[in-house]
Amino acid sequence: MGGERHVVIEKPDGSVAIAFNEEVPPPPPLEIIQLPPRFRLSIEYHPVVRGLAYIFVISSGINLALFRRPIDIINFVLIVSTTGALHSEHSASIGVVVLHGICAGLMVVPFCVLRM
């Protein structure tokens, strides 16, 4: 065992063993690199927007109770999830708000075609 710390030894029966030479000092420890802290995006929605969301929940709930159409169910689910997202400071809450905006924008076409 020369100047190596670990040596692989193959026995005559074909098995393999790893030998350890204590006379060879271990390598110096690796330098720990400090990464800069990751930034966290925090979103805060305006109180007026939150208040309007409550009004939309009430109005869509009334629409759902009166008409019970599938579009009213979809609208109610979206506005309730959007209202919940408006009270979250997590950066993923913007996804729910954008999804609701896209769905609301796309509903213009069926409303115009069906003359709702």
MOUR-V17034 format. One record per pair of residues at least 12 apart in sequence whose C-alpha atoms are under 10 Angstrom apart, sorted by sequence separation. I is the first residue (numbers start at 0). J is the second residue. If there is no record, write none. Layout:
# MOUR-V17034
((I J) (I J))
This chain:
# MOUR-V17034
((5 17) (6 18) (7 19) (59 71) (60 72) (62 74) (63 75) (80 92) (81 93) (83 95) (84 96) (5 18) (6 19) (59 72) (62 75) (81 94) (82 95) (83 96) (4 18) (5 19) (6 20) (59 73) (60 74) (61 75) (81 95) (82 96) (3 18) (4 19) (5 20) (59 74) (60 75) (80 95) (81 96) (3 19) (4 20) (5 21) (59 75) (60 76) (80 96) (81 97) (3 20) (4 21) (58 75) (59 76) (78 95) (81 98) (0 18) (2 20) (3 21) (4 22) (5 23) (56 74) (57 75) (59 77) (60 78) (77 95) (78 96) (81 99) (0 19) (1 20) (3 22) (4 23) (55 74) (56 75) (59 78) (60 79) (77 96) (80 99) (81 100) (0 20) (2 22) (3 23) (4 24) (55 75) (56 76) (59 79) (1 22) (2 23) (3 24) (4 25) (56 77) (57 78) (77 98) (78 99) (0 22) (1 23) (2 24) (3 25) (4 26) (56 78) (57 79) (77 99) (0 23) (55 78) (56 79) (76 99) (77 100) (55 79) (56 80) (53 78) (56 81) (74 99) (77 102) (52 78) (53 79) (56 82) (77 103) (52 79) (55 82) (74 102) (52 81) (53 82) (73 102) (74 103) (52 82) (51 82) (52 83) (49 81) (50 82) (49 82) (52 85) (48 82) (49 83) (49 84) (50 85) (49 85) (70 106) (48 85) (49 86) (46 85) (44 84) (45 85) (46 86) (44 85) (43 85) (44 86) (42 85) (43 86) (44 87) (42 86) (43 87) (44 88) (42 87) (43 88) (41 87) (42 88) (43 89) (41 88) (42 89) (43 90) (40 88) (41 89) (42 90) (40 89) (41 90) (42 91) (43 92) (44 93) (39 89) (40 90) (41 91) (42 92) (39 90) (40 91) (41 92) (42 93))
